[in-house]
Amino acid sequence: MSIVTVSLIETPIPAGFPSPAADYQEKRIDIAQYLVPHPISTFFVRTTGDSMINAFIPPLALLIVDRSKSAHNGDIVVAVINGEFTVKFLRKNDLKCWLVPANRKYSETEITAEMEFIIWGVVTYIVSNPKDLKNVCLP
């Protein structure tokens, strides 16, 4: 297995009004170690469809999913419902559980006792091409 290291500029870059140029520190990081702290339980998956577009998950995004993490209310999860994989926000309370899309075109799914339901893993990172988001963010 080869290790790939890339540059990390540790000075945060403002996404608002530009600040005067500042000195920055650069170091090398192992991107796999940064994004995949649990390699045995982590997998990558590509998305399709637009149900999570407003969570910055466009079609063809690469999701990094950790199966060792417990899913909590508000997490983005990869789940299996009746044999079908899906990516959605998890919403739950003491009595019920729902999978919630991040696109108003789609309705949430209440999980019932009749359904085969498994949370496959928790999405830990989203890797996407900014060009795939242009239709979401631009007027």
N, CA, C and O atoms as CSV, one atom per row, in Angstrom:
chain,resi,resn,atom,element,x,y,z
A,1,MET,N,N,0.852,-1.176,0.000
A,1,MET,CA,C,0.000,0.000,0.000
A,1,MET,C,C,0.890,1.229,0.000
A,1,MET,O,O,1.798,1.346,0.823
A,2,SER,N,N,0.634,2.133,-0.911
A,2,SER,CA,C,1.428,3.355,-0.958
A,2,SER,C,C,0.774,4.441,-0.103
A,2,SER,O,O,-0.447,4.492,0.043
A,3,ILE,N,N,1.600,5.283,0.441
A,3,ILE,CA,C,1.122,6.396,1.247
A,3,ILE,C,C,1.246,7.656,0.405
A,3,ILE,O,O,2.300,7.941,-0.165
A,4,VAL,N,N,0.169,8.394,0.338
A,4,VAL,CA,C,0.152,9.640,-0.413
A,4,VAL,C,C,0.091,10.788,0.577
A,4,VAL,O,O,-0.807,10.855,1.416
A,5,THR,N,N,1.044,11.680,0.472
A,5,THR,CA,C,0.996,12.862,1.321
A,5,THR,C,C,0.759,14.079,0.443
A,5,THR,O,O,1.253,14.169,-0.680
A,6,VAL,N,N,-0.003,15.001,0.981
A,6,VAL,CA,C,-0.307,16.246,0.274
A,6,VAL,C,C,-0.056,17.404,1.221
A,6,VAL,O,O,0.059,17.222,2.433
A,7,SER,N,N,0.029,18.607,0.645
A,7,SER,CA,C,0.253,19.792,1.468
A,7,SER,C,C,-1.023,20.203,2.174
A,7,SER,O,O,-2.112,20.149,1.602
A,8,LEU,N,N,-0.878,20.609,3.409
A,8,LEU,CA,C,-1.964,21.174,4.192
A,8,LEU,C,C,-1.522,22.555,4.640
A,8,LEU,O,O,-0.529,22.688,5.355
A,9,ILE,N,N,-2.238,23.567,4.232
A,9,ILE,CA,C,-1.978,24.926,4.699
A,9,ILE,C,C,-2.824,25.105,5.938
A,9,ILE,O,O,-4.053,25.074,5.863
A,10,GLU,N,N,-2.187,25.291,7.070
A,10,GLU,CA,C,-2.886,25.298,8.343
A,10,GLU,C,C,-3.584,26.608,8.662
A,10,GLU,O,O,-4.415,26.650,9.569
A,11,THR,N,N,-3.275,27.669,7.951
A,11,THR,CA,C,-3.955,28.932,8.177
A,11,THR,C,C,-5.301,28.883,7.477
A,11,THR,O,O,-5.344,28.717,6.258
A,12,PRO,N,N,-6.415,29.023,8.214
A,12,PRO,CA,C,-7.733,29.000,7.567
A,12,PRO,C,C,-7.865,30.118,6.542
A,12,PRO,O,O,-7.361,31.222,6.746
A,13,ILE,N,N,-8.536,29.827,5.453
A,13,ILE,CA,C,-8.762,30.804,4.396
A,13,ILE,C,C,-10.192,31.300,4.507
A,13,ILE,O,O,-11.128,30.502,4.466
A,14,PRO,N,N,-10.379,32.629,4.650
A,14,PRO,CA,C,-11.742,33.158,4.809
A,14,PRO,C,C,-12.597,32.886,3.574
A,14,PRO,O,O,-12.134,33.003,2.440
A,15,ALA,N,N,-13.842,32.524,3.817
A,15,ALA,CA,C,-14.799,32.356,2.731
A,15,ALA,C,C,-15.660,33.607,2.597
A,15,ALA,O,O,-16.525,33.671,1.723
A,16,GLY,N,N,-15.434,34.594,3.447
A,16,GLY,CA,C,-16.165,35.858,3.383
A,16,GLY,C,C,-15.308,36.907,2.717
A,16,GLY,O,O,-14.688,36.647,1.686
A,17,PHE,N,N,-15.271,38.087,3.296
A,17,PHE,CA,C,-14.503,39.190,2.746
A,17,PHE,C,C,-13.012,38.862,2.843
A,17,PHE,O,O,-12.556,38.418,3.896
A,18,PRO,N,N,-12.254,39.067,1.785
A,18,PRO,CA,C,-10.831,38.720,1.806
A,18,PRO,C,C,-10.067,39.518,2.860
A,18,PRO,O,O,-10.340,40.695,3.098
A,19,SER,N,N,-9.109,38.846,3.478
A,19,SER,CA,C,-8.256,39.513,4.448
A,19,SER,C,C,-6.909,39.806,3.798
A,19,SER,O,O,-6.564,39.188,2.791
A,20,PRO,N,N,-6.143,40.740,4.360
A,20,PRO,CA,C,-4.816,40.997,3.804
A,20,PRO,C,C,-3.983,39.718,3.819
A,20,PRO,O,O,-4.174,38.846,4.667
A,21,ALA,N,N,-3.073,39.626,2.881
A,21,ALA,CA,C,-2.224,38.437,2.795
A,21,ALA,C,C,-1.493,38.223,4.112
A,21,ALA,O,O,-0.975,39.168,4.708
A,22,ALA,N,N,-1.460,36.997,4.551
A,22,ALA,CA,C,-0.800,36.661,5.808
A,22,ALA,C,C,0.173,35.520,5.545
A,22,ALA,O,O,0.034,34.768,4.580
A,23,ASP,N,N,1.137,35.414,6.406
A,23,ASP,CA,C,2.045,34.270,6.311
A,23,ASP,C,C,1.239,33.018,6.597
A,23,ASP,O,O,0.309,33.040,7.404
A,24,TYR,N,N,1.586,31.956,5.954
A,24,TYR,CA,C,0.888,30.703,6.215
A,24,TYR,C,C,1.915,29.617,6.484
A,24,TYR,O,O,3.062,29.682,6.043
A,25,GLN,N,N,1.461,28.625,7.220
A,25,GLN,CA,C,2.310,27.480,7.508
A,25,GLN,C,C,1.816,26.304,6.684
A,25,GLN,O,O,0.616,26.067,6.549
A,26,GLU,N,N,2.764,25.590,6.147
A,26,GLU,CA,C,2.422,24.429,5.338
A,26,GLU,C,C,3.119,23.217,5.920
A,26,GLU,O,O,4.280,23.284,6.323
A,27,LYS,N,N,2.399,22.109,5.958
A,27,LYS,CA,C,3.015,20.850,6.360
A,27,LYS,C,C,2.453,19.762,5.470
A,27,LYS,O,O,1.498,19.998,4.729
A,28,ARG,N,N,3.025,18.589,5.531
A,28,ARG,CA,C,2.579,17.455,4.741
A,28,ARG,C,C,1.707,16.568,5.630
A,28,ARG,O,O,2.018,16.339,6.799
A,29,ILE,N,N,0.618,16.079,5.057
A,29,ILE,CA,C,-0.229,15.133,5.787
A,29,ILE,C,C,-0.486,13.917,4.910
A,29,ILE,O,O,-0.461,14.004,3.682
A,30,ASP,N,N,-0.726,12.809,5.539
A,30,ASP,CA,C,-1.152,11.593,4.865
A,30,ASP,C,C,-2.673,11.694,4.754
A,30,ASP,O,O,-3.375,11.582,5.759
A,31,ILE,N,N,-3.178,11.904,3.553
A,31,ILE,CA,C,-4.607,12.154,3.358
A,31,ILE,C,C,-5.453,10.974,3.844
A,31,ILE,O,O,-6.549,11.179,4.368
A,32,ALA,N,N,-4.969,9.766,3.681
A,32,ALA,CA,C,-5.725,8.600,4.156
A,32,ALA,C,C,-5.837,8.613,5.676
A,32,ALA,O,O,-6.892,8.297,6.225
A,33,GLN,N,N,-4.754,8.976,6.354
A,33,GLN,CA,C,-4.791,9.033,7.816
A,33,GLN,C,C,-5.735,10.137,8.279
A,33,GLN,O,O,-6.388,10.004,9.314
A,34,TYR,N,N,-5.808,11.216,7.522
A,34,TYR,CA,C,-6.658,12.354,7.860
A,34,TYR,C,C,-8.140,12.016,7.654
A,34,TYR,O,O,-8.975,12.351,8.494
A,35,LEU,N,N,-8.462,11.360,6.549
A,35,LEU,CA,C,-9.862,11.091,6.202
A,35,LEU,C,C,-10.366,9.722,6.653
A,35,LEU,O,O,-11.576,9.509,6.738
A,36,VAL,N,N,-9.461,8.800,6.940
A,36,VAL,CA,C,-9.860,7.426,7.250
A,36,VAL,C,C,-9.178,6.972,8.547
A,36,VAL,O,O,-8.218,6.202,8.501
A,37,PRO,N,N,-9.664,7.441,9.695
A,37,PRO,CA,C,-9.033,7.033,10.944
A,37,PRO,C,C,-9.287,5.569,11.307
A,37,PRO,O,O,-8.548,4.995,12.107
A,38,HIS,N,N,-10.324,4.962,10.727
A,38,HIS,CA,C,-10.652,3.547,11.001
A,38,HIS,C,C,-10.688,2.770,9.681
A,38,HIS,O,O,-11.772,2.459,9.187
A,39,PRO,N,N,-9.524,2.451,9.099
A,39,PRO,CA,C,-9.506,1.841,7.763
A,39,PRO,C,C,-10.254,0.507,7.664
A,39,PRO,O,O,-10.826,0.207,6.616
A,40,ILE,N,N,-10.260,-0.276,8.700
A,40,ILE,CA,C,-10.922,-1.581,8.647
A,40,ILE,C,C,-12.434,-1.424,8.488
A,40,ILE,O,O,-13.077,-2.253,7.844
A,41,SER,N,N,-13.001,-0.372,9.067
A,41,SER,CA,C,-14.455,-0.200,9.047
A,41,SER,C,C,-14.918,0.904,8.104
A,41,SER,O,O,-16.089,1.285,8.126
A,42,THR,N,N,-14.020,1.416,7.283
A,42,THR,CA,C,-14.365,2.535,6.400
A,42,THR,C,C,-14.447,2.075,4.957
A,42,THR,O,O,-13.640,1.263,4.503
A,43,PHE,N,N,-15.428,2.599,4.245
A,43,PHE,CA,C,-15.516,2.342,2.810
A,43,PHE,C,C,-15.906,3.630,2.099
A,43,PHE,O,O,-16.402,4.572,2.716
A,44,PHE,N,N,-15.673,3.654,0.798
A,44,PHE,CA,C,-16.008,4.780,-0.052
A,44,PHE,C,C,-17.155,4.345,-0.946
A,44,PHE,O,O,-17.219,3.192,-1.372
A,45,VAL,N,N,-18.061,5.274,-1.226
A,45,VAL,CA,C,-19.191,4.967,-2.103
A,45,VAL,C,C,-19.535,6.210,-2.919
A,45,VAL,O,O,-19.441,7.329,-2.416
A,46,ARG,N,N,-19.929,6.018,-4.161
A,46,ARG,CA,C,-20.392,7.115,-5.021
A,46,ARG,C,C,-21.898,7.250,-4.885
A,46,ARG,O,O,-22.613,6.265,-4.695
A,47,THR,N,N,-22.368,8.488,-4.985
A,47,THR,CA,C,-23.804,8.734,-4.902
A,47,THR,C,C,-24.401,8.876,-6.290
A,47,THR,O,O,-23.693,9.032,-7.285
A,48,THR,N,N,-25.709,8.819,-6.326
A,48,THR,CA,C,-26.465,9.103,-7.530
A,48,THR,C,C,-27.740,9.808,-7.080
A,48,THR,O,O,-28.148,9.673,-5.926
A,49,GLY,N,N,-28.359,10.543,-7.960
A,49,GLY,CA,C,-29.593,11.239,-7.621
A,49,GLY,C,C,-29.329,12.558,-6.897
A,49,GLY,O,O,-28.188,12.904,-6.594
A,50,ASP,N,N,-30.416,13.283,-6.630
A,50,ASP,CA,C,-30.293,14.631,-6.055
A,50,ASP,C,C,-31.020,14.801,-4.724
A,50,ASP,O,O,-31.288,15.930,-4.316
A,51,SER,N,N,-31.341,13.716,-4.048
A,51,SER,CA,C,-32.099,13.848,-2.801
A,51,SER,C,C,-31.291,14.477,-1.672
A,51,SER,O,O,-31.874,14.917,-0.682
A,52,MET,N,N,-29.961,14.532,-1.792
A,52,MET,CA,C,-29.121,15.123,-0.746
A,52,MET,C,C,-28.361,16.346,-1.249
A,52,MET,O,O,-27.359,16.742,-0.655
A,53,ILE,N,N,-28.823,16.933,-2.318
A,53,ILE,CA,C,-28.118,18.042,-2.969
A,53,ILE,C,C,-27.943,19.247,-2.045
A,53,ILE,O,O,-26.918,19.924,-2.119
A,54,ASN,N,N,-28.906,19.529,-1.185
A,54,ASN,CA,C,-28.795,20.681,-0.289
A,54,ASN,C,C,-27.960,20.388,0.958
A,54,ASN,O,O,-27.827,21.238,1.838
A,55,ALA,N,N,-27.404,19.191,1.026
A,55,ALA,CA,C,-26.410,18.848,2.044
A,55,ALA,C,C,-25.031,18.790,1.376
A,55,ALA,O,O,-24.091,18.196,1.905
A,56,PHE,N,N,-24.938,19.420,0.205
A,56,PHE,CA,C,-23.697,19.471,-0.576
A,56,PHE,C,C,-23.234,18.088,-1.006
A,56,PHE,O,O,-22.037,17.803,-1.060
A,57,ILE,N,N,-24.208,17.232,-1.311
A,57,ILE,CA,C,-23.919,15.904,-1.857
A,57,ILE,C,C,-24.572,15.834,-3.236
A,57,ILE,O,O,-25.718,15.404,-3.364
A,58,PRO,N,N,-23.836,16.259,-4.270
A,58,PRO,CA,C,-24.383,16.183,-5.623
A,58,PRO,C,C,-24.255,14.762,-6.172
A,58,PRO,O,O,-23.567,13.930,-5.578
A,59,PRO,N,N,-24.917,14.475,-7.309
A,59,PRO,CA,C,-24.692,13.180,-7.944
A,59,PRO,C,C,-23.196,12.991,-8.195
A,59,PRO,O,O,-22.488,13.940,-8.533
A,60,LEU,N,N,-22.735,11.779,-8.028
A,60,LEU,CA,C,-21.342,11.365,-8.231
A,60,LEU,C,C,-20.388,11.813,-7.133
A,60,LEU,O,O,-19.176,11.656,-7.274
A,61,ALA,N,N,-20.913,12.370,-6.037
A,61,ALA,CA,C,-20.048,12.682,-4.898
A,61,ALA,C,C,-19.476,11.371,-4.360
A,61,ALA,O,O,-20.093,10.312,-4.480
A,62,LEU,N,N,-18.315,11.462,-3.778
A,62,LEU,CA,C,-17.683,10.326,-3.135
A,62,LEU,C,C,-17.880,10.481,-1.636
A,62,LEU,O,O,-17.425,11.460,-1.044
A,63,LEU,N,N,-18.546,9.532,-1.030
A,63,LEU,CA,C,-18.784,9.579,0.414
A,63,LEU,C,C,-17.805,8.649,1.116
A,63,LEU,O,O,-17.549,7.533,0.664
A,64,ILE,N,N,-17.265,9.130,2.225
A,64,ILE,CA,C,-16.433,8.292,3.076
A,64,ILE,C,C,-17.314,7.906,4.254
A,64,ILE,O,O,-17.809,8.767,4.981
A,65,VAL,N,N,-17.504,6.612,4.436
A,65,VAL,CA,C,-18.480,6.094,5.399
A,65,VAL,C,C,-17.763,5.195,6.401
A,65,VAL,O,O,-17.017,4.289,6.029
A,66,ASP,N,N,-18.009,5.470,7.682
A,66,ASP,CA,C,-17.382,4.697,8.757
A,66,ASP,C,C,-18.445,3.824,9.414
A,66,ASP,O,O,-19.399,4.332,10.004
A,67,ARG,N,N,-18.278,2.524,9.309
A,67,ARG,CA,C,-19.242,1.577,9.886
A,67,ARG,C,C,-19.046,1.393,11.378
A,67,ARG,O,O,-19.908,0.816,12.041
A,68,SER,N,N,-17.922,1.874,11.932
A,68,SER,CA,C,-17.687,1.695,13.368
A,68,SER,C,C,-18.364,2.769,14.206
A,68,SER,O,O,-18.463,2.627,15.425
A,69,LYS,N,N,-18.830,3.838,13.576
A,69,LYS,CA,C,-19.456,4.931,14.317
A,69,LYS,C,C,-20.926,4.624,14.593
A,69,LYS,O,O,-21.626,4.067,13.747
A,70,SER,N,N,-21.375,4.989,15.770
A,70,SER,CA,C,-22.804,4.902,16.093
A,70,SER,C,C,-23.505,6.099,15.467
A,70,SER,O,O,-23.012,7.225,15.529
A,71,ALA,N,N,-24.653,5.844,14.867
A,71,ALA,CA,C,-25.416,6.913,14.229
A,71,ALA,C,C,-26.219,7.679,15.270
A,71,ALA,O,O,-26.880,7.092,16.127
A,72,HIS,N,N,-26.148,8.996,15.175
A,72,HIS,CA,C,-26.874,9.871,16.086
A,72,HIS,C,C,-27.849,10.745,15.303
A,72,HIS,O,O,-27.719,10.913,14.090
A,73,ASN,N,N,-28.816,11.292,16.010
A,73,ASN,CA,C,-29.782,12.196,15.410
A,73,ASN,C,C,-29.045,13.309,14.664
A,73,ASN,O,O,-28.170,13.965,15.230
A,74,GLY,N,N,-29.398,13.518,13.403
A,74,GLY,CA,C,-28.781,14.565,12.597
A,74,GLY,C,C,-27.615,14.110,11.745
A,74,GLY,O,O,-27.160,14.862,10.883
A,75,ASP,N,N,-27.115,12.892,11.961
A,75,ASP,CA,C,-26.026,12.369,11.130
A,75,ASP,C,C,-26.533,12.064,9.724
A,75,ASP,O,O,-27.712,11.771,9.525
A,76,ILE,N,N,-25.633,12.137,8.765
A,76,ILE,CA,C,-25.917,11.625,7.425
A,76,ILE,C,C,-25.470,10.171,7.447
A,76,ILE,O,O,-24.335,9.860,7.808
A,77,VAL,N,N,-26.377,9.288,7.055
A,77,VAL,CA,C,-26.098,7.854,7.127
A,77,VAL,C,C,-26.313,7.183,5.780
A,77,VAL,O,O,-27.070,7.660,4.935
A,78,VAL,N,N,-25.626,6.067,5.607
A,78,VAL,CA,C,-25.934,5.144,4.526
A,78,VAL,C,C,-26.762,4.052,5.186
A,78,VAL,O,O,-26.320,3.409,6.138
A,79,ALA,N,N,-27.960,3.853,4.673
A,79,ALA,CA,C,-28.881,2.882,5.260
A,79,ALA,C,C,-29.389,1.935,4.186
A,79,ALA,O,O,-29.312,2.215,2.989
A,80,VAL,N,N,-29.903,0.820,4.645
A,80,VAL,CA,C,-30.555,-0.145,3.755
A,80,VAL,C,C,-31.990,-0.272,4.217
A,80,VAL,O,O,-32.257,-0.619,5.368
A,81,ILE,N,N,-32.923,0.016,3.298
A,81,ILE,CA,C,-34.353,-0.138,3.579
A,81,ILE,C,C,-34.897,-1.159,2.594
A,81,ILE,O,O,-34.868,-0.954,1.380
A,82,ASN,N,N,-35.389,-2.257,3.136
A,82,ASN,CA,C,-35.956,-3.326,2.305
A,82,ASN,C,C,-35.025,-3.705,1.153
A,82,ASN,O,O,-35.468,-3.887,0.020
A,83,GLY,N,N,-33.735,-3.822,1.455
A,83,GLY,CA,C,-32.760,-4.260,0.471
A,83,GLY,C,C,-32.202,-3.185,-0.438
A,83,GLY,O,O,-31.372,-3.482,-1.297
A,84,GLU,N,N,-32.639,-1.930,-0.273
A,84,GLU,CA,C,-32.181,-0.826,-1.130
A,84,GLU,C,C,-31.311,0.137,-0.328
A,84,GLU,O,O,-31.692,0.569,0.760
A,85,PHE,N,N,-30.142,0.468,-0.871
A,85,PHE,CA,C,-29.276,1.447,-0.219
A,85,PHE,C,C,-29.798,2.863,-0.443
A,85,PHE,O,O,-30.373,3.165,-1.489
A,86,THR,N,N,-29.592,3.725,0.547
A,86,THR,CA,C,-29.945,5.135,0.432
A,86,THR,C,C,-29.030,5.944,1.341
A,86,THR,O,O,-28.466,5.425,2.305
A,87,VAL,N,N,-28.894,7.230,1.014
A,87,VAL,CA,C,-28.134,8.173,1.846
A,87,VAL,C,C,-29.105,9.252,2.279
A,87,VAL,O,O,-29.733,9.899,1.441
A,88,LYS,N,N,-29.233,9.452,3.588
A,88,LYS,CA,C,-30.167,10.447,4.119
A,88,LYS,C,C,-29.703,10.913,5.491
A,88,LYS,O,O,-28.832,10.301,6.109
A,89,PHE,N,N,-30.303,12.013,5.961
A,89,PHE,CA,C,-30.128,12.424,7.351
A,89,PHE,C,C,-30.936,11.477,8.226
A,89,PHE,O,O,-32.026,11.045,7.850
A,90,LEU,N,N,-30.396,11.163,9.387
A,90,LEU,CA,C,-31.121,10.357,10.363
A,90,LEU,C,C,-31.786,11.302,11.352
A,90,LEU,O,O,-31.136,12.165,11.942
A,91,ARG,N,N,-33.077,11.126,11.521
A,91,ARG,CA,C,-33.805,11.871,12.554
A,91,ARG,C,C,-34.518,10.852,13.418
A,91,ARG,O,O,-35.222,9.979,12.911
A,92,LYS,N,N,-34.333,10.966,14.728
A,92,LYS,CA,C,-34.982,9.999,15.610
A,92,LYS,C,C,-35.297,10.654,16.940
A,92,LYS,O,O,-34.680,11.637,17.350
A,93,ASN,N,N,-36.289,10.061,17.597
A,93,ASN,CA,C,-36.612,10.422,18.978
A,93,ASN,C,C,-36.803,9.118,19.737
A,93,ASN,O,O,-36.428,8.056,19.240
A,94,ASP,N,N,-37.366,9.176,20.907
A,94,ASP,CA,C,-37.518,7.957,21.710
A,94,ASP,C,C,-38.510,6.956,21.117
A,94,ASP,O,O,-38.476,5.772,21.451
A,95,LEU,N,N,-39.399,7.437,20.231
A,95,LEU,CA,C,-40.448,6.569,19.712
A,95,LEU,C,C,-40.314,6.205,18.238
A,95,LEU,O,O,-40.729,5.122,17.826
A,96,LYS,N,N,-39.738,7.101,17.444
A,96,LYS,CA,C,-39.729,6.898,15.998
A,96,LYS,C,C,-38.377,7.260,15.394
A,96,LYS,O,O,-37.514,7.865,16.028
A,97,CYS,N,N,-38.243,6.854,14.129
A,97,CYS,CA,C,-37.024,7.118,13.372
A,97,CYS,C,C,-37.426,7.441,11.936
A,97,CYS,O,O,-38.338,6.824,11.387
A,98,TRP,N,N,-36.745,8.402,11.338
A,98,TRP,CA,C,-37.012,8.805,9.956
A,98,TRP,C,C,-35.703,8.944,9.208
A,98,TRP,O,O,-34.658,9.207,9.802
A,99,LEU,N,N,-35.768,8.765,7.904
A,99,LEU,CA,C,-34.678,9.132,7.007
A,99,LEU,C,C,-35.160,10.342,6.230
A,99,LEU,O,O,-36.221,10.317,5.607
A,100,VAL,N,N,-34.364,11.406,6.276
A,100,VAL,CA,C,-34.804,12.705,5.764
A,100,VAL,C,C,-33.886,13.165,4.628
A,100,VAL,O,O,-32.674,13.269,4.816
A,101,PRO,N,N,-34.454,13.439,3.458
A,101,PRO,CA,C,-33.640,13.946,2.352
A,101,PRO,C,C,-33.291,15.420,2.555
A,101,PRO,O,O,-33.882,16.105,3.390
A,102,ALA,N,N,-32.329,15.888,1.780
A,102,ALA,CA,C,-31.946,17.299,1.812
A,102,ALA,C,C,-32.341,17.949,0.487
A,102,ALA,O,O,-31.553,18.646,-0.153
A,103,ASN,N,N,-33.576,17.696,0.109
A,103,ASN,CA,C,-34.147,18.270,-1.109
A,103,ASN,C,C,-35.661,18.228,-0.935
A,103,ASN,O,O,-36.233,17.163,-0.705
A,104,ARG,N,N,-36.299,19.366,-1.042
A,104,ARG,CA,C,-37.749,19.459,-0.808
A,104,ARG,C,C,-38.588,18.663,-1.798
A,104,ARG,O,O,-39.770,18.426,-1.550
A,105,LYS,N,N,-38.000,18.250,-2.908
A,105,LYS,CA,C,-38.734,17.448,-3.891
A,105,LYS,C,C,-39.064,16.055,-3.356
A,105,LYS,O,O,-39.931,15.368,-3.896
A,106,TYR,N,N,-38.378,15.645,-2.301
A,106,TYR,CA,C,-38.541,14.293,-1.777
A,106,TYR,C,C,-39.110,14.340,-0.368
A,106,TYR,O,O,-38.874,15.287,0.382
A,107,SER,N,N,-39.857,13.309,-0.022
A,107,SER,CA,C,-40.436,13.254,1.326
A,107,SER,C,C,-39.580,12.371,2.225
A,107,SER,O,O,-38.830,11.510,1.765
A,108,GLU,N,N,-39.722,12.618,3.522
A,108,GLU,CA,C,-38.994,11.797,4.480
A,108,GLU,C,C,-39.653,10.430,4.572
A,108,GLU,O,O,-40.816,10.257,4.209
A,109,THR,N,N,-38.890,9.467,5.062
A,109,THR,CA,C,-39.383,8.106,5.209
A,109,THR,C,C,-39.402,7.748,6.682
A,109,THR,O,O,-38.361,7.742,7.340
A,110,GLU,N,N,-40.582,7.450,7.200
A,110,GLU,CA,C,-40.669,6.968,8.574
A,110,GLU,C,C,-40.350,5.478,8.572
A,110,GLU,O,O,-40.901,4.711,7.783
A,111,ILE,N,N,-39.463,5.088,9.458
A,111,ILE,CA,C,-39.092,3.679,9.561
A,111,ILE,C,C,-40.114,2.975,10.449
A,111,ILE,O,O,-40.363,3.393,11.580
A,112,THR,N,N,-40.696,1.912,9.928
A,112,THR,CA,C,-41.711,1.163,10.670
A,112,THR,C,C,-41.196,-0.245,10.966
A,112,THR,O,O,-40.198,-0.688,10.398
A,113,ALA,N,N,-41.888,-0.931,11.854
A,113,ALA,CA,C,-41.498,-2.279,12.252
A,113,ALA,C,C,-41.578,-3.267,11.087
A,113,ALA,O,O,-40.886,-4.285,11.094
A,114,GLU,N,N,-42.408,-2.979,10.097
A,114,GLU,CA,C,-42.570,-3.870,8.954
A,114,GLU,C,C,-41.397,-3.796,7.986
A,114,GLU,O,O,-41.228,-4.687,7.154
A,115,MET,N,N,-40.593,-2.755,8.081
A,115,MET,CA,C,-39.479,-2.553,7.154
A,115,MET,C,C,-38.232,-3.290,7.614
A,115,MET,O,O,-37.960,-3.413,8.809
A,116,GLU,N,N,-37.484,-3.775,6.635
A,116,GLU,CA,C,-36.131,-4.250,6.902
A,116,GLU,C,C,-35.255,-2.994,6.874
A,116,GLU,O,O,-35.162,-2.330,5.841
A,117,PHE,N,N,-34.623,-2.669,7.982
A,117,PHE,CA,C,-33.885,-1.410,8.094
A,117,PHE,C,C,-32.563,-1.622,8.820
A,117,PHE,O,O,-32.525,-2.154,9.929
A,118,ILE,N,N,-31.491,-1.202,8.181
A,118,ILE,CA,C,-30.155,-1.284,8.776
A,118,ILE,C,C,-29.412,0.007,8.471
A,118,ILE,O,O,-29.408,0.474,7.333
A,119,ILE,N,N,-28.785,0.580,9.487
A,119,ILE,CA,C,-27.869,1.689,9.237
A,119,ILE,C,C,-26.520,1.065,8.922
A,119,ILE,O,O,-25.912,0.423,9.778
A,120,TRP,N,N,-26.058,1.252,7.711
A,120,TRP,CA,C,-24.844,0.625,7.213
A,120,TRP,C,C,-23.602,1.343,7.724
A,120,TRP,O,O,-22.575,0.718,7.987
A,121,GLY,N,N,-23.708,2.686,7.862
A,121,GLY,CA,C,-22.576,3.454,8.342
A,121,GLY,C,C,-22.899,4.930,8.389
A,121,GLY,O,O,-23.936,5.371,7.893
A,122,VAL,N,N,-21.995,5.692,8.995
A,122,VAL,CA,C,-22.148,7.139,9.135
A,122,VAL,C,C,-21.207,7.820,8.145
A,122,VAL,O,O,-20.025,7.487,8.067
A,123,VAL,N,N,-21.743,8.770,7.397
A,123,VAL,CA,C,-20.918,9.526,6.457
A,123,VAL,C,C,-20.021,10.458,7.261
A,123,VAL,O,O,-20.501,11.269,8.054
A,124,THR,N,N,-18.718,10.333,7.049
A,124,THR,CA,C,-17.762,11.156,7.791
A,124,THR,C,C,-17.196,12.284,6.942
A,124,THR,O,O,-16.833,13.334,7.472
A,125,TYR,N,N,-17.116,12.080,5.628
A,125,TYR,CA,C,-16.622,13.118,4.715
A,125,TYR,C,C,-17.336,13.003,3.388
A,125,TYR,O,O,-17.761,11.924,2.975
A,126,ILE,N,N,-17.459,14.147,2.727
A,126,ILE,CA,C,-18.055,14.233,1.398
A,126,ILE,C,C,-17.000,14.826,0.479
A,126,ILE,O,O,-16.479,15.909,0.743
A,127,VAL,N,N,-16.684,14.118,-0.598
A,127,VAL,CA,C,-15.726,14.614,-1.582
A,127,VAL,C,C,-16.520,14.846,-2.861
A,127,VAL,O,O,-17.092,13.914,-3.427
A,128,SER,N,N,-16.549,16.090,-3.306
A,128,SER,CA,C,-17.314,16.377,-4.512
A,128,SER,C,C,-16.584,17.397,-5.371
A,128,SER,O,O,-15.736,18.151,-4.894
A,129,ASN,N,N,-16.927,17.398,-6.621
A,129,ASN,CA,C,-16.392,18.356,-7.567
A,129,ASN,C,C,-17.232,19.627,-7.439
A,129,ASN,O,O,-18.455,19.559,-7.565
A,130,PRO,N,N,-16.616,20.776,-7.193
A,130,PRO,CA,C,-17.404,22.012,-7.048
A,130,PRO,C,C,-18.294,22.305,-8.258
A,130,PRO,O,O,-19.329,22.955,-8.114
A,131,LYS,N,N,-17.910,21.841,-9.433
A,131,LYS,CA,C,-18.737,22.054,-10.628
A,131,LYS,C,C,-20.081,21.346,-10.513
A,131,LYS,O,O,-21.068,21.773,-11.112
A,132,ASP,N,N,-20.115,20.264,-9.742
A,132,ASP,CA,C,-21.378,19.536,-9.558
A,132,ASP,C,C,-22.355,20.280,-8.665
A,132,ASP,O,O,-23.536,19.936,-8.624
A,133,LEU,N,N,-21.883,21.296,-7.947
A,133,LEU,CA,C,-22.734,22.083,-7.059
A,133,LEU,C,C,-23.239,23.374,-7.694
A,133,LEU,O,O,-24.041,24.085,-7.088
A,134,LYS,N,N,-22.788,23.684,-8.892
A,134,LYS,CA,C,-23.104,24.992,-9.485
A,134,LYS,C,C,-24.601,25.227,-9.649
A,134,LYS,O,O,-25.054,26.364,-9.521
A,135,ASN,N,N,-25.366,24.205,-9.923
A,135,ASN,CA,C,-26.810,24.403,-10.077
A,135,ASN,C,C,-27.528,24.559,-8.749
A,135,ASN,O,O,-28.689,24.968,-8.719
A,136,VAL,N,N,-26.861,24.243,-7.660
A,136,VAL,CA,C,-27.454,24.357,-6.333
A,136,VAL,C,C,-27.244,25.748,-5.768
A,136,VAL,O,O,-28.153,26.342,-5.188
A,137,CYS,N,N,-26.037,26.260,-5.944
A,137,CYS,CA,C,-25.629,27.482,-5.256
A,137,CYS,C,C,-25.844,28.750,-6.074
A,137,CYS,O,O,-25.978,29.829,-5.497
A,138,LEU,N,N,-25.880,28.652,-7.372
A,138,LEU,CA,C,-26.003,29.856,-8.199
A,138,LEU,C,C,-27.474,30.184,-8.468
A,138,LEU,O,O,-28.299,29.285,-8.629
A,139,PRO,N,N,-27.788,31.465,-8.514
A,139,PRO,CA,C,-29.178,31.846,-8.806
A,139,PRO,C,C,-29.557,31.530,-10.224
A,139,PRO,O,O,-30.689,31.787,-10.632
